[in-house]
Amino acid sequence: MINAETEIARWASQMSRVPDTLRKAALDANTASQAEAQKRLIRATPIGPGPDHIRATIEVVDGVANKLEKIVRIGSSALHYVIPLEFGHKLGNKFIPGIRFFRSVRRIMKKKHAARMRRALRKAMKAIY
C-alpha cells in the first residue's frame, strides 16, 4: 500500500522534471482556481446575526512552492465554528441543522479545477510539442 508521504515525494520528483512552460501553466491554473474558490466561498458562506462573521476569515495563501500549492482557508482562533455551521450542532436541547456551504463549493471546484488543469496542461503541451 502506498502512503501519502510516498505519493507526495513522487509528485515532487515528477514536478522537478517538468518543463517550465508546463509548470507555469499548472501554476496559473491553480491560481485561477484559488481565486474562483475564494469568490464562490465568500458568496456561499452564511452571515449570522452577530457583528463577527466567518465570511471575513476567508483568506488565500500560497502553499509549498515546489508542489505548486494554493490554499483557501476559512476560520480563525476567534471564529472556529465552521464545522458546527456546516454540519449542525446542539444549542441546549434543540438541534440546529447545518447549512451546507463549504462542501458544495468544494465539490463544484474539484470538478472545475480538474477541467481547468487538464485544459491548461494540454494547451501548454501542444505549444511545446
C-alpha positions in Angstrom: 0.0 0.0 0.0 1.3 3.5 -0.9 1.2 6.1 1.8 0.7 9.8 1.4 4.4 10.7 2.0 5.4 8.4 -0.8 2.9 10.0 -3.1 4.0 13.5 -2.2 7.6 12.6 -2.8 6.8 11.0 -6.1 4.8 14.1 -7.1 7.7 16.5 -6.1 10.1 14.3 -8.1 7.9 14.4 -11.2 7.4 18.2 -10.9 11.1 18.8 -10.7 11.5 17.2 -14.2 8.6 19.1 -15.8 9.4 21.8 -18.4 9.0 25.4 -17.2 6.1 26.0 -19.6 4.1 23.2 -18.1 4.9 24.3 -14.6 3.8 27.9 -15.4 0.5 26.6 -17.0 -0.2 24.5 -13.9 0.6 27.4 -11.5 -1.7 29.7 -13.5 -4.5 27.1 -13.4 -4.0 26.7 -9.6 -4.1 30.5 -9.1 -7.2 30.9 -11.2 -8.9 28.0 -9.3 -7.8 29.5 -5.9 -9.4 32.9 -6.8 -12.6 31.3 -8.0 -12.9 29.1 -4.9 -12.4 32.2 -2.7 -15.1 34.1 -4.6 -17.6 31.2 -4.5 -16.9 30.6 -0.8 -17.5 34.2 0.1 -20.8 34.2 -1.8 -21.9 30.8 -0.2 -20.9 31.5 3.4 -23.9 32.4 5.5 -23.9 35.6 7.6 -25.2 35.3 11.2 -26.8 37.9 13.4 -23.6 39.0 15.2 -21.0 41.6 14.2 -18.3 39.0 13.5 -18.8 36.7 10.6 -16.9 33.6 9.4 -17.0 35.1 5.9 -14.4 37.7 7.0 -11.9 34.9 7.9 -11.7 33.5 4.3 -8.2 34.0 3.0 -5.9 32.8 0.3 -2.3 31.8 0.9 0.5 30.2 -1.1 1.4 26.7 -0.1 4.7 24.9 -0.7 6.2 26.4 -3.9 7.7 23.2 -5.4 4.3 21.5 -5.1 2.6 24.5 -6.7 0.1 24.6 -3.8 -2.5 27.3 -3.5 -4.6 27.3 -0.3 -8.0 28.8 0.6 -8.6 28.9 4.4 -11.6 29.7 6.4 -12.0 30.2 10.2 -9.7 31.6 12.9 -8.9 31.0 16.5 -11.6 33.6 17.4 -14.2 32.2 14.9 -13.8 28.5 14.9 -17.4 27.5 14.3 -17.1 26.4 10.6 -17.7 22.7 11.3 -20.8 23.2 13.6 -22.1 25.7 11.0 -21.6 23.2 8.2 -22.9 20.0 9.9 -25.2 21.3 12.6 -25.0 21.5 16.4 -27.0 21.4 19.6 -28.0 24.5 21.4 -29.3 23.3 24.8 -31.8 20.6 23.9 -32.5 21.9 20.4 -30.6 20.7 17.3 -29.7 23.4 14.9 -29.4 22.0 11.4 -26.3 22.7 9.4 -26.0 24.9 6.4 -24.2 23.2 3.6 -21.8 25.8 2.1 -18.2 24.6 2.2 -18.7 21.0 0.9 -20.9 22.2 -2.0 -18.2 24.8 -3.1 -15.5 22.2 -2.7 -17.4 19.7 -4.8 -18.0 22.2 -7.6 -14.4 23.5 -7.5 -13.0 20.0 -7.6 -14.7 19.4 -11.0 -13.9 22.9 -12.3 -10.3 22.7 -11.3 -9.7 19.3 -12.9 -11.1 20.6 -16.2 -9.1 23.8 -15.9 -5.9 22.0 -15.2 -6.5 19.5 -18.0 -7.1 22.3 -20.5 -4.1 24.3 -19.3 -1.7 21.4 -19.5 -3.0 20.2 -22.9 -2.6 23.7 -24.3 0.9 24.0 -22.9 2.0 20.6 -24.2 0.6 21.5 -27.7 2.7 24.6 -27.6 5.9 22.7 -26.6 5.5 19.7 -28.8 
